[in-house]
């Protein structure tokens, strides 16, 4: 199963820490991903950006809710915000609601970022 707007996803190195791949979107846009933290069964942290360009950081975490359900938490630290006078302890977090299949975004504090392993 792949991203719905992804034409291809060539892999350089996989799996685990130091994994590298590319995401080629249907519109021709290409992003490189480098995974720098991999926690089996829990999640990973990666840098993503254009070849030779600035990199955003994304943290993915699987949080068990019950024996049958989990929550996927994605925290995004966009490169465009790294140049703004915004405290670096802020992140945009998206939590996917499995019941509605919709995401909700909110700002996250430094303490919450620490929970994500930052």
Secondary structure per residue as TSV (DSSP state, phi and psi in degrees):
chain	resnum	aa	ss	phi	psi
A	1	X	-	360.0	132.7
A	2	X	-	-126.2	-178.9
A	3	X	-	-66.7	137.1
A	4	X	T	-65.1	-20.4
A	5	X	T	-107.9	15.2
A	6	X	E	-96.8	124.6
A	7	X	E	-78.6	-40.9
A	8	X	E	-159.7	163.6
A	9	X	-	-141.6	71.6
A	10	X	-	-66.7	137.4
A	11	X	E	-107.0	131.8
A	12	X	E	-92.1	-52.1
A	13	X	E	-138.8	135.3
A	14	X	-	-161.1	148.0
A	15	X	S	-98.4	-174.1
A	16	X	S	90.2	-174.4
A	17	X	T	-58.3	142.3
A	18	X	T	78.2	11.5
A	19	X	-	-65.1	147.1
A	20	X	E	-140.9	138.6
A	21	X	E	-155.1	178.9
A	22	X	E	-128.6	148.7
A	23	X	E	-115.4	116.6
A	24	X	E	-104.2	111.7
A	25	X	E	-83.9	159.7
A	26	X	T	-60.0	-28.1
A	27	X	T	-84.4	5.2
A	28	X	S	94.2	-9.0
A	29	X	-	-69.5	132.9
A	30	X	E	-124.0	129.6
A	31	X	E	-120.8	141.2
A	32	X	E	-99.1	140.8
A	33	X	E	-122.9	135.5
A	34	X	E	-127.0	119.3
A	35	X	E	-88.1	121.4
A	36	X	E	-111.9	-6.2
A	37	X	E	-146.2	127.8
A	38	X	E	-132.6	120.8
A	39	X	E	-119.7	103.6
A	40	X	T	-51.7	129.0
A	41	X	T	76.5	-2.2
A	42	X	T	-120.8	-45.9
A	43	X	E	156.7	-165.1
A	44	X	E	-158.1	163.9
A	45	X	E	-121.6	139.6
A	46	X	E	-144.5	157.7
A	47	X	E	-103.3	139.2
A	48	X	E	-138.0	137.5
A	49	X	E	179.5	177.3
A	50	X	S	-72.8	154.8
A	51	X	T	-56.8	122.1
A	52	X	T	76.7	2.9
A	53	X	S	-101.9	-172.8
A	54	X	-	-70.8	155.2
A	55	X	-	-119.0	133.7
A	56	X	E	-95.9	157.4
A	57	X	E	-111.1	136.2
A	58	X	E	-130.6	131.8
A	59	X	E	-114.9	127.6
A	60	X	E	-112.0	131.5
A	61	X	E	-137.0	138.2
A	62	X	E	-101.3	120.1
A	63	X	E	-112.8	114.4
A	64	X	E	-68.2	129.8
A	65	X	-	-98.6	-50.4
A	66	X	S	-141.3	-174.7
A	67	X	S	-65.4	-22.6
A	68	X	S	-113.1	-10.9
A	69	X	-	-129.7	152.0
A	70	X	E	-140.5	163.1
A	71	X	E	-114.4	133.4
A	72	X	E	-97.5	120.2
A	73	X	E	-111.3	125.8
A	74	X	E	-120.9	119.7
A	75	X	E	-109.8	129.1
A	76	X	E	-115.7	130.0
A	77	X	E	-115.8	84.4
A	78	X	-	-65.9	141.5
A	79	X	G	-63.1	-30.7
A	80	X	G	-65.4	-28.0
A	81	X	G	-81.9	-14.8
A	82	X	G	-68.3	-19.9
A	83	X	G	-95.4	-8.0
A	84	X	S	-89.2	154.1
A	85	X	S	-77.2	57.7
A	86	X	S	-110.7	136.4
A	87	X	-	-53.6	135.8
A	88	X	T	-68.6	-6.4
A	89	X	T	-89.1	16.4
A	90	X	-	-108.5	143.7
A	91	X	E	-142.6	159.2
A	92	X	E	-99.4	122.5
A	93	X	E	-115.6	137.6
A	94	X	E	-120.9	127.9
A	95	X	E	-112.7	127.2
A	96	X	E	-89.3	126.7
A	97	X	E	-91.3	110.9
A	98	X	T	-64.4	-25.5
A	99	X	T	-71.9	-43.1
A	100	X	T	-96.8	-14.4
A	101	X	T	60.6	22.0
A	102	X	E	-115.4	152.7
A	103	X	E	-103.0	153.4
A	104	X	E	-124.3	136.8
A	105	X	E	-110.4	144.8
A	106	X	E	-154.5	160.4
A	107	X	E	-75.0	149.6
A	108	X	E	-125.2	139.6
A	109	X	-	-82.8	170.7
A	110	X	H	-61.5	-37.4
A	111	X	H	-65.0	-37.9
A	112	X	H	-69.1	-36.7
A	113	X	H	-62.6	-36.4
A	114	X	H	-63.5	-35.2
A	115	X	H	-64.2	-29.1
A	116	X	T	-80.8	-4.6
A	117	X	T	94.4	15.1
A	118	X	-	-77.7	360.0
